[in-house]
């Protein structure tokens, strides 16, 4: 590893004071009336020798670490993995690095991780809140820590959030299934969860059924249910209610549904909320409610950096539309 180059080394090589070099590197050349010629000379030399500022010294001086914290439900989930990738790219383009981890719907673990990131003095948080984090998020805000929630929000806490339009996404998917006259009995498979995105998806399903004056058929699965048990429950739900079609509230529930088809050889027409690579490869291809991942990521970083740069900025609530991608699975029963 080569020897670290210091500002004093640059000053000595160029015959310029350390203070002048510091002003130029911190973007204060105009303010301090330093000539363009000298500024350009310093910047060209800095680029030539590959000078990197001391991050610790910068953070002590500015009060910022240029690090953002991202805490998601499960980084192995394709939706969260893709979101994290785009958030990281957008953050890096804005001069920030990203630390991220999974909370696994574990409130105790989530609290520990948030405290860990707080102790590391990240400049702001992007969080998909598990249930029971109301007081933790409220405390971050009380301590003037910039926070933006995504995927779901906490109704009791007034803070920034960026979410998908889960209600209309679910409404359009259910309506699409109902428009097929063969689909008289439409089921909805969801989770035991009070999180806002799950409530909104169920409400969208119910709204469509009300418009068509059809009966609701709802099955909820425990978040941590064993796969074999979840498969049996979904199969019984479809069989007992003689369902013509099913809307799955998450992509991993839909994948469990496809495993039901493989094991029991029977699954009705279906739509999944959230796309997945597997859904395009499956025969027939699976219709989905697709979230606009890149837009969500860009808005999350934009809102968070806005709050970091202006702590008095108004709270932002952003709802991003979803896209209904119609494929073969919603027009015929799965064989």
Long-range contacts (C-beta under 8 A, 24 or more apart in sequence): 4-52, 4-54, 5-49, 5-50, 5-51, 5-52, 7-51, 10-42, 10-45, 10-46, 10-49, 10-51, 13-45, 14-41, 14-42, 14-45, 16-42, 25-53, 59-121, 64-123, 64-308, 65-120, 65-121, 65-122, 65-123, 66-95, 66-96, 66-97, 66-123, 67-96, 67-97, 67-98, 67-99, 67-120, 67-121, 67-122, 67-123, 68-96, 68-97, 68-98, 68-99, 68-122, 68-123, 68-124, 68-125, 68-126, 68-301, 68-304, 69-98, 69-99, 69-100, 69-114, 69-117, 69-120, 69-122, 69-124, 69-125, 69-126, 70-98, 70-99, 70-100, 70-101, 70-125, 70-126, 70-127, 71-100, 71-101, 71-102, 71-103, 71-110, 71-113, 71-114, 71-117, 71-125, 71-126, 71-127, 71-128, 72-100, 72-101, 72-102, 72-103, 72-128, 72-151, 73-102, 73-103, 73-104, 73-105, 73-128, 73-130, 73-151, 74-102, 74-104, 74-105, 75-100, 75-101, 75-102, 76-102, 77-251, 77-252, 78-251, 78-274, 78-276, 78-277, 79-251, 79-274, 79-291, 79-293, 80-128, 82-293, 83-150, 83-293, 83-296, 83-297, 83-300, 86-293, 86-294, 86-296, 86-297, 86-298, 87-126, 87-297, 87-300, 87-301, 89-297, 90-297, 90-298, 90-300, 90-301, 90-302, 91-301, 94-301, 94-305, 96-123, 96-305, 103-128, 103-130, 105-130, 105-131, 105-223, 105-224, 106-130, 107-131, 107-132, 107-133, 110-136, 111-136, 114-140, 118-145, 123-308, 124-148, 124-304, 124-305, 124-307, 124-308, 125-304, 126-150, 126-300, 126-301, 126-304, 128-152, 129-153, 129-154, 129-195, 131-193, 131-194, 131-195, 144-311, 146-304, 146-307, 146-308, 146-311, 147-304, 147-307, 148-300, 148-303, 148-304, 148-307, 148-316, 150-296, 150-300, 151-197, 152-195, 152-196, 152-197, 152-198, 153-196, 153-317, 154-196, 155-196, 158-315, 159-315, 160-303, 160-304, 160-307, 160-315, 160-316, 160-317, 161-316, 161-317, 161-318, 162-296, 162-299, 162-300, 162-303, 162-316, 162-318, 162-320, 163-196, 163-197, 163-318, 163-319, 163-320, 164-197, 164-291, 164-292, 164-296, 164-319, 164-320, 164-321, 164-322, 165-319, 165-320, 165-321, 165-322, 166-196, 166-197, 166-200, 166-201, 166-204, 166-273, 166-322, 167-200, 167-201, 167-203, 167-204, 167-207, 168-204, 168-321, 168-322, 169-201, 169-204, 169-273, 169-289, 169-291, 169-321, 169-322, 169-324, 170-200, 170-201, 170-202, 170-203, 170-204, 170-205, 170-208, 170-247, 170-249, 170-273, 170-289, 171-204, 171-205, 171-207, 171-208, 172-204, 172-289, 172-322, 172-324, 173-204, 173-247, 173-271, 173-273, 173-287, 173-289, 173-324, 174-204, 174-205, 174-207, 174-208, 174-209, 174-247, 175-208, 175-211, 175-212, 176-271, 176-287, 176-324, 176-326, 176-330, 177-245, 177-247, 177-269, 177-271, 177-330, 178-208, 178-209, 178-212, 178-214, 180-245, 180-269, 180-330, 180-331, 182-244, 183-244, 183-245, 183-269, 184-214, 184-244, 185-214, 185-215, 185-217, 185-241, 185-242, 185-243, 185-244, 185-245, 186-214, 186-217, 186-243, 186-244, 186-245, 186-246, 186-247, 187-217, 187-218, 187-219, 187-237, 187-238, 187-241, 187-243, 187-245, 187-246, 187-247, 187-268, 188-216, 188-217, 188-218, 188-219, 188-246, 188-247, 188-249, 189-219, 189-220, 189-221, 189-234, 189-237, 189-246, 189-247, 189-248, 189-249, 189-253, 189-257, 190-218, 190-219, 190-220, 190-221, 190-249, 190-250, 190-253, 191-220, 191-221, 191-222, 191-223, 191-249, 191-250, 191-253, 192-220, 192-221, 192-222, 192-223, 193-223, 198-249, 201-249, 201-273, 202-249, 205-247, 217-241, 217-243, 221-253, 221-256, 227-256, 227-259, 230-256, 231-256, 231-259, 231-260, 231-263, 234-260, 235-260, 235-263, 235-264, 235-266, 238-266, 238-267, 238-268, 239-266, 243-268, 244-268, 244-269, 244-333, 245-269, 245-270, 245-271, 245-330, 246-270, 246-271, 247-271, 247-272, 247-273, 248-272, 248-273, 249-273, 250-274, 251-275, 251-276, 251-279, 251-288, 254-279, 254-286, 258-282, 258-286, 258-334, 261-334, 267-333, 267-334, 268-333, 268-334, 269-329, 269-330, 269-331, 269-332, 269-333, 269-334, 270-329, 270-330, 270-334, 271-324, 271-329, 271-330, 275-325, 279-327, 280-327, 282-329, 284-327, 284-328, 284-329, 284-332, 284-334, 284-335, 285-327, 285-328, 285-329, 286-327, 286-329, 287-324, 287-325, 287-326, 287-327, 287-328, 287-329, 287-330, 288-324, 288-325, 288-327, 289-322, 289-323, 289-324, 289-325, 290-322, 290-323, 290-324, 290-325, 291-320, 291-322, 292-320, 292-321, 292-322, 292-323, 295-320, 296-320
